[in-house]
Amino acid sequence: MAITRPSLADRVPSRAFASVIAGLFALALLFGFAAPASAASEDPEDFPYAIAGNVKSAGEPIAGATIVVTGDDYTGQATTAENGSWRVPVPTKEGTWTVELVQSSLPAGVTAPEGFEFTQEVEFGATSTVTRNFTLAAAERQTASFWDQFVSRAVNGLNFGLMLALAAIGLSLVFGTTGLSNFAHGEMVTFGALAALLFSTTLHLNIWIAIVLAVVVSALFGWGMDAGLWRPLRRKGLGTVQLMIVSIGLSLALRYLYQMFIGGGTEQLPGAVSTVIPGLGPIRLTITDVVSMGVSILVILIFAWWLMRTRIGRATRAVSDNPSLAAASGIDVDAVVRVVWIVAAALAGLSGVLWAYFRPGIKWDMGTSILLLIFAAVTLGGLGTAFGALVGSIIVGLLVEVSTLWIPSDLKYVGALVVLIVILLFRPQGILGRRERIG
């Protein structure tokens, strides 16, 4: 029996896939340097338990105050942050701990009312963290009218919708050109946030440089995923259902790989806490929110120009409309799909960074938490249409935030999905989708 050696073209995907795996492990090792050490370490930050809380006066946070925690032959202390929060790790949860707000550390002009207790006793329960707050003076209760709350939440919903649109556009592009419903898209969102955390916190780069590098690395990640996994599977003739199942398995693998190296806690990017811009009436926007909205709008405009005016953008739309006809017209469908994966991953990575600021915080499953909303936005706007994904994302973002005027915050994602179902009952193809003949 003759044995044939694989050609160079057949070996390229294997090499590319090996490169992707090597890159993932390299990234994992880098994150491993920042991973928590074992509980046996003497570094207080590695203790498995903590006492936390905040210090406020009349509703305003108190920064720079000292908190001292004593008990079990251990003493630890912390200084309150700009938002008044503090956290003191402790080696054990047994026994009674004493938490003291050092009166002499209060900033000038901040006083405590007569009879205020600067010391509290703390005992742990079933959890590893216990909270104790110090409120020096009660805040004045302020009420806002319905319309003031509506305007404030609508603005927040627009911010959320623009951030969601970046991820939804990428998912819609992939579906339009390949027919794949990529359930690992949420992990691509998380990847961008983790890359920004790596460059800014671990490598101590400027946050703007870190964000740019995170988007570039995310784009390379998308290229590697297509070259090493999706293109070989497409060439083997796998159907869309089989590819979808592969994407689910990839999602699980990436998600728990993230958790393995960064843990289950929440990490913050630099500048996550910023001041509220005054003079906007009922609207509460921070500088970070305004920058996030500006970046989202700018990137969406650049993407729209790329899709409508450039040669590769027109080729992308042609492949999305009819891949067979596009191939017959001389368009390199594989090259277009490769570009689509790169663009989709870059947009998802940027969306992950903005999502980390909106939440705020980075977690190993942060992308999964909004994956259903991303799919809802794509379906609502029209499957495979990039501009439909934009419209659907803004609608979903507004519904999610505004719906909290009537329903509990824990159910706000459900409200958006209910509206999605209602709209699809009357327009199954979505807002900007086209009717397709079946059969």
C-alpha positions as CSV (number, residue, x, y, z in Angstrom):
1,M,0.0,0.0,0.0
2,A,1.5,3.3,-0.9
3,I,1.8,5.9,1.8
4,T,1.5,9.5,0.8
5,R,3.0,12.3,2.8
6,P,0.7,15.3,3.6
7,S,1.3,18.3,1.4
8,L,2.6,21.7,2.7
9,A,-0.9,23.2,2.3
10,D,-2.3,20.4,4.5
11,R,0.4,20.9,7.2
12,V,-0.1,24.6,7.5
13,P,-3.4,24.4,9.5
14,S,-1.7,22.0,11.9
15,R,1.2,24.3,12.4
16,A,-1.1,27.2,12.8
17,F,-3.1,25.3,15.4
18,A,0.0,24.4,17.2
19,S,1.0,28.0,17.3
20,V,-2.4,29.0,18.7
21,I,-2.0,26.4,21.5
22,A,1.5,27.5,22.2
23,G,0.3,31.1,22.4
24,L,-2.5,30.2,24.8
25,F,-0.1,28.5,27.1
26,A,2.3,31.4,27.0
27,L,-0.5,33.7,27.9
28,A,-1.6,31.4,30.6
29,L,2.0,31.3,32.0
30,L,2.0,35.1,32.1
31,F,-1.2,35.2,34.0
32,G,0.2,32.5,36.3
33,F,2.7,35.0,37.5
34,A,-0.2,37.1,38.9
35,A,-2.2,34.1,40.1
36,P,-2.8,33.7,43.8
37,A,-0.2,31.8,45.7
38,S,-1.0,29.0,48.1
39,A,-2.7,29.6,51.4
40,A,0.5,28.7,53.1
41,S,2.2,31.9,52.0
42,E,2.9,34.5,54.6
43,D,1.9,37.3,52.4
44,P,-1.4,38.7,53.8
45,E,-2.8,39.1,50.4
46,D,-2.7,35.3,50.1
47,F,-4.8,34.7,53.2
48,P,-8.1,32.9,52.3
49,Y,-10.3,35.1,54.4
50,A,-11.0,38.8,54.6
51,I,-12.9,41.5,56.5
52,A,-14.0,44.4,54.3
53,G,-16.4,47.3,54.3
54,N,-16.5,51.1,53.6
55,V,-16.4,54.3,55.5
56,K,-18.9,57.1,54.6
57,S,-20.2,60.3,56.1
58,A,-23.5,61.8,54.9
59,G,-23.4,59.5,51.9
60,E,-20.0,60.6,50.8
61,P,-17.0,58.2,50.8
62,I,-14.1,58.9,53.2
63,A,-10.7,58.3,51.7
64,G,-7.4,57.9,53.6
65,A,-8.9,56.7,56.9
66,T,-7.1,53.8,58.7
67,I,-8.8,50.5,59.6
68,V,-7.1,48.2,62.1
69,V,-8.2,44.5,62.5
70,T,-7.0,42.5,65.5
71,G,-7.6,39.0,66.7
72,D,-6.1,35.5,66.9
73,D,-2.6,36.9,67.6
74,Y,-2.7,38.8,64.3
75,T,-3.0,42.5,63.5
76,G,-3.7,43.9,60.0
77,Q,-4.6,47.3,58.7
78,A,-5.8,49.0,55.6
79,T,-6.4,52.5,54.3
80,T,-9.7,53.4,52.7
81,A,-9.7,54.0,48.9
82,E,-11.2,56.9,47.0
83,N,-14.6,55.3,47.1
84,G,-14.3,54.7,50.9
85,S,-13.8,50.9,50.6
86,W,-11.3,48.9,52.6
87,R,-10.2,45.3,52.9
88,V,-8.0,43.4,55.4
89,P,-7.0,39.8,54.7
90,V,-6.9,37.5,57.8
91,P,-5.4,34.1,58.2
92,T,-8.4,32.3,59.8
93,K,-12.1,32.7,60.3
94,E,-12.1,31.3,63.8
95,G,-12.8,33.4,66.9
96,T,-13.9,37.0,67.3
97,W,-12.1,39.9,65.4
98,T,-12.0,43.5,66.4
99,V,-12.4,46.1,63.7
100,E,-11.4,49.7,64.6
101,L,-11.7,52.9,62.7
102,V,-8.8,55.0,63.9
103,Q,-10.3,58.3,64.8
104,S,-7.1,60.3,64.4
105,S,-6.8,59.1,60.8
106,L,-10.0,60.9,59.7
107,P,-9.4,63.7,57.1
108,A,-9.6,67.3,58.3
109,G,-13.2,68.5,58.5
110,V,-14.7,65.0,59.0
111,T,-16.1,64.5,62.4
112,A,-18.1,61.7,64.1
113,P,-21.4,62.3,66.0
114,E,-21.4,62.0,69.8
115,G,-21.5,58.4,71.0
116,F,-20.2,57.0,67.7
117,E,-18.7,53.5,68.0
118,F,-15.2,53.4,66.4
119,T,-14.8,49.7,67.3
120,Q,-16.9,46.8,66.1
121,E,-16.8,43.0,66.9
122,V,-16.8,40.6,63.9
123,E,-17.4,36.9,63.6
124,F,-17.3,34.9,60.4
125,G,-20.2,32.9,59.1
126,A,-20.3,30.4,56.3
127,T,-18.6,32.8,53.8
128,S,-14.9,33.6,53.5
129,T,-15.5,37.4,53.7
130,V,-17.4,39.4,56.3
131,T,-18.5,43.1,55.9
132,R,-18.5,45.9,58.4
133,N,-19.3,49.5,57.5
134,F,-18.7,52.7,59.4
135,T,-21.2,55.5,58.7
136,L,-20.2,58.7,60.5
137,A,-23.4,60.6,59.6
138,A,-26.6,59.6,57.9
139,A,-27.1,60.7,54.3
140,E,-29.9,62.9,53.4
141,R,-32.6,61.0,51.5
142,Q,-33.1,62.2,48.0
143,T,-35.9,61.3,45.7
144,A,-35.9,61.6,42.0
145,S,-38.9,61.8,39.7
146,F,-39.9,59.1,37.3
147,W,-38.7,61.0,34.3
148,D,-35.3,61.9,35.9
149,Q,-34.8,58.2,36.6
150,F,-35.9,57.3,33.1
151,V,-33.5,59.7,31.4
152,S,-30.6,58.6,33.6
153,R,-31.2,54.9,32.9
154,A,-31.8,55.5,29.2
155,V,-28.3,57.1,29.0
156,N,-26.8,54.2,30.8
157,G,-28.7,51.8,28.5
158,L,-27.3,53.6,25.4
159,N,-23.8,53.2,26.8
160,F,-24.4,49.5,27.5
161,G,-25.9,49.1,24.0
162,L,-23.0,50.6,22.2
163,M,-20.6,48.3,24.1
164,L,-22.8,45.4,23.3
165,A,-22.9,46.4,19.7
166,L,-19.1,45.9,19.3
167,A,-19.4,42.2,20.3
168,A,-22.7,41.7,18.4
169,I,-21.4,43.0,15.1
170,G,-18.5,40.6,15.2
171,L,-20.8,37.7,16.0
172,S,-23.1,38.7,13.2
173,L,-20.2,38.9,10.7
174,V,-19.1,35.4,11.5
175,F,-22.6,34.0,11.2
176,G,-23.2,35.9,7.9
177,T,-20.1,34.6,6.2
178,T,-19.8,31.1,7.7
179,G,-23.2,30.2,9.1
180,L,-21.6,29.4,12.5
181,S,-23.4,30.4,15.7
182,N,-20.2,30.8,17.7
183,F,-20.9,30.1,21.4
184,A,-17.2,30.8,22.2
185,H,-17.7,34.5,21.3
186,G,-18.3,35.3,25.0
187,E,-14.8,33.9,25.8
188,M,-13.4,36.2,23.0
189,V,-14.9,39.1,24.9
190,T,-13.3,37.9,28.1
191,F,-10.0,37.4,26.4
192,G,-9.8,41.1,25.5
193,A,-10.4,42.2,29.1
194,L,-7.8,39.7,30.4
195,A,-5.2,40.8,27.8
196,A,-5.8,44.4,28.9
197,L,-5.4,43.3,32.6
198,L,-2.1,41.5,31.7
199,F,-0.6,44.5,29.9
200,S,-1.7,47.2,32.4
201,T,-1.5,45.5,35.8
202,T,1.1,42.7,35.3
203,L,3.4,44.4,32.8
204,H,2.6,47.9,34.1
205,L,2.0,49.6,30.8
206,N,0.0,52.7,30.3
207,I,-3.7,51.8,30.1
208,W,-4.2,53.2,26.6
209,I,-1.2,51.3,25.3
210,A,-2.6,48.2,27.1
211,I,-6.0,48.6,25.5
212,V,-4.5,48.9,22.0
213,L,-2.3,45.9,22.6
214,A,-5.3,43.9,23.9
215,V,-7.2,44.6,20.7
216,V,-4.2,43.6,18.6
217,V,-3.7,40.4,20.6
218,S,-7.4,39.7,20.3
219,A,-7.2,40.0,16.6
220,L,-4.3,37.6,16.4
221,F,-6.3,35.2,18.6
222,G,-9.1,35.3,16.1
223,W,-6.7,34.7,13.2
224,G,-5.2,31.8,15.1
225,M,-8.6,30.3,15.9
226,D,-9.6,30.3,12.3
227,A,-6.3,29.1,10.9
228,G,-5.9,26.3,13.5
229,L,-9.5,25.2,14.1
230,W,-12.3,26.6,12.0
231,R,-10.8,26.5,8.5
232,P,-9.6,22.8,8.8
233,L,-13.1,21.9,10.1
234,R,-14.8,23.7,7.2
235,R,-12.6,22.0,4.7
236,K,-13.6,18.6,6.1
237,G,-17.2,19.5,5.3
238,L,-18.6,19.7,8.9
239,G,-22.1,21.0,9.1
240,T,-23.2,24.1,11.0
241,V,-24.6,22.0,13.9
242,Q,-21.4,20.1,14.3
243,L,-19.4,23.4,14.3
244,M,-21.8,24.9,16.8
245,I,-21.1,21.9,19.2
246,V,-17.4,22.4,18.7
247,S,-17.8,26.1,19.7
248,I,-19.7,25.1,22.8
249,G,-16.8,22.8,23.8
250,L,-14.3,25.5,23.0
251,S,-16.2,27.9,25.2
252,L,-16.1,25.6,28.2
253,A,-12.4,24.9,27.7
254,L,-11.4,28.5,27.4
255,R,-13.7,29.6,30.3
256,Y,-12.2,27.2,32.8
257,L,-8.6,27.9,31.5
258,Y,-9.2,31.5,32.4
259,Q,-10.5,30.5,35.9
260,M,-7.5,28.2,36.4
261,F,-5.0,31.1,36.1
262,I,-6.9,34.2,37.4
263,G,-9.1,32.5,40.0
264,G,-12.7,33.2,40.8
265,G,-12.3,36.8,42.1
266,T,-12.8,40.1,40.4
267,E,-10.0,42.2,39.1
268,Q,-10.1,45.9,38.3
269,L,-8.5,47.8,35.4
270,P,-6.7,51.1,36.1
271,G,-9.2,54.0,36.2
272,A,-12.2,51.8,37.0
273,V,-13.3,54.3,39.7
274,S,-13.7,57.8,38.3
275,T,-15.6,60.9,39.4
276,V,-19.1,61.8,38.2
277,I,-19.3,64.7,35.8
278,P,-21.2,67.6,37.5
279,G,-23.9,69.7,35.9
280,L,-25.7,67.0,34.0
281,G,-28.9,67.1,36.1
282,P,-30.3,63.6,36.8
283,I,-27.8,62.0,34.5
284,R,-24.9,60.4,36.3
285,L,-22.1,59.8,34.0
286,T,-18.4,59.4,34.9
287,I,-15.5,60.3,32.7
288,T,-15.0,56.6,32.0
289,D,-18.6,56.3,30.7
290,V,-18.1,59.3,28.4
291,V,-14.8,57.9,27.0
292,S,-16.4,54.5,26.6
293,M,-19.3,55.9,24.6
294,G,-17.0,58.0,22.5
295,V,-14.7,55.0,21.7
296,S,-17.7,52.8,20.8
297,I,-19.2,55.4,18.4
298,L,-15.8,56.1,16.8
299,V,-15.0,52.4,16.2
300,I,-18.6,51.7,14.9
301,L,-18.2,54.6,12.4
302,I,-14.8,53.3,11.2
303,F,-16.3,49.8,10.9
304,A,-19.2,51.2,8.8
305,W,-16.8,53.0,6.5
306,W,-14.7,49.8,6.2
307,L,-17.7,47.6,5.4
308,M,-19.3,50.0,2.9
309,R,-16.3,51.7,1.2
310,T,-13.4,49.3,1.1
311,R,-12.9,46.5,-1.3
312,I,-12.6,43.8,1.4
313,G,-15.7,45.2,3.0
314,R,-17.7,44.9,-0.2
315,A,-16.3,41.4,-0.6
316,T,-17.4,40.6,3.0
317,R,-21.0,41.7,2.2
318,A,-20.9,39.6,-1.0
319,V,-19.8,36.5,0.8
320,S,-22.5,37.1,3.5
321,D,-25.2,37.4,0.8
322,N,-24.2,34.4,-1.3
323,P,-20.9,32.6,-0.7
324,S,-21.2,30.4,-3.8
325,L,-21.9,33.3,-6.1
326,A,-19.1,35.3,-4.5
327,A,-16.7,32.4,-5.1
328,A,-17.9,32.1,-8.7
329,S,-17.2,35.9,-9.2
330,G,-13.6,35.4,-8.3
331,I,-13.7,36.4,-4.6
332,D,-11.4,34.4,-2.3
333,V,-14.0,33.3,0.2
334,D,-11.4,31.7,2.6
335,A,-9.4,35.0,2.7
336,V,-12.6,37.0,3.4
337,V,-13.6,34.6,6.2
338,R,-10.1,34.9,7.7
339,V,-10.4,38.7,7.7
340,V,-13.9,38.5,9.3
341,W,-12.5,36.4,12.1
342,I,-9.8,38.9,12.7
343,V,-12.2,41.8,12.8
344,A,-14.8,40.0,14.9
345,A,-12.1,39.0,17.5
346,A,-10.7,42.6,17.6
347,L,-14.2,44.1,18.2
348,A,-15.0,41.4,20.8
349,G,-11.7,42.2,22.6
350,L,-12.5,45.9,22.7
351,S,-16.0,45.2,23.9
352,G,-14.5,43.1,26.7
353,V,-12.4,46.0,27.9
354,L,-15.4,48.4,27.9
355,W,-17.5,45.7,29.6
356,A,-14.9,45.5,32.3
357,Y,-15.3,49.2,33.0
358,F,-19.1,49.1,32.8
359,R,-19.6,46.2,35.2
360,P,-17.0,47.2,36.7
361,G,-14.4,44.4,37.1
362,I,-13.0,41.4,35.3
363,K,-14.1,37.9,36.0
364,W,-13.3,34.6,34.3
365,D,-16.9,34.2,33.1
366,M,-17.7,37.9,32.3
367,G,-18.2,37.2,28.6
368,T,-20.6,34.4,29.2
369,S,-22.8,36.6,31.4
370,I,-23.7,38.7,28.3
371,L,-23.5,36.1,25.6
372,L,-27.3,35.5,25.6
373,L,-27.8,39.3,25.2
374,I,-25.3,39.4,22.3
375,F,-27.3,36.6,20.6
376,A,-30.5,38.4,21.3
377,A,-29.2,41.6,19.8
378,V,-28.1,39.8,16.6
379,T,-31.4,37.9,16.3
380,L,-33.4,41.1,17.0
381,G,-31.5,43.1,14.4
382,G,-31.5,40.4,11.8
383,L,-29.2,37.4,11.5
384,G,-26.1,38.0,9.5
385,T,-26.6,41.8,9.1
386,A,-24.0,44.0,10.8
387,F,-26.1,47.1,11.0
388,G,-29.0,45.0,12.3
389,A,-26.7,43.9,15.1
390,L,-26.0,47.5,15.9
391,V,-29.7,48.4,16.0
392,G,-30.6,45.3,18.0
393,S,-27.8,46.0,20.5
394,I,-29.0,49.5,21.2
395,I,-32.6,48.3,21.7
396,V,-31.5,45.5,24.0
397,G,-29.2,47.9,26.0
398,L,-32.0,50.4,26.5
399,L,-34.5,47.7,27.5
400,V,-32.1,46.2,30.0
401,E,-31.4,49.4,31.8
402,V,-34.9,51.1,31.6
403,S,-36.8,48.0,32.5
404,T,-35.4,48.2,36.1
405,L,-37.9,51.0,36.7
406,W,-40.6,48.3,36.8
407,I,-38.8,45.0,37.5
408,P,-36.1,44.0,39.9
409,S,-32.5,44.4,38.7
410,D,-31.9,40.7,38.9
411,L,-34.6,40.2,36.2
412,K,-33.5,42.9,33.8
413,Y,-31.9,40.5,31.3
414,V,-35.0,38.5,31.2
415,G,-37.1,41.5,30.3
416,A,-35.0,42.1,27.2
417,L,-35.4,38.5,26.1
418,V,-39.2,38.7,26.5
419,V,-39.3,41.8,24.3
420,L,-37.2,39.9,21.8
421,I,-39.7,37.0,21.6
422,V,-42.6,39.4,21.2
423,I,-40.9,41.3,18.3
424,L,-40.0,38.1,16.5
425,L,-43.6,36.9,16.7
426,F,-44.5,39.8,14.4
427,R,-41.3,40.0,12.4
428,P,-39.4,36.7,12.4
429,Q,-36.6,37.9,10.2
430,G,-35.6,40.6,12.7
431,I,-35.7,44.4,12.2
432,L,-33.3,44.7,9.3
433,G,-33.3,41.0,8.2
434,R,-34.7,39.8,5.0
435,R,-37.4,37.2,4.5
436,E,-36.1,33.9,3.3
437,R,-38.1,31.3,1.5
438,I,-38.0,27.8,3.1
439,G,-38.5,24.7,1.1
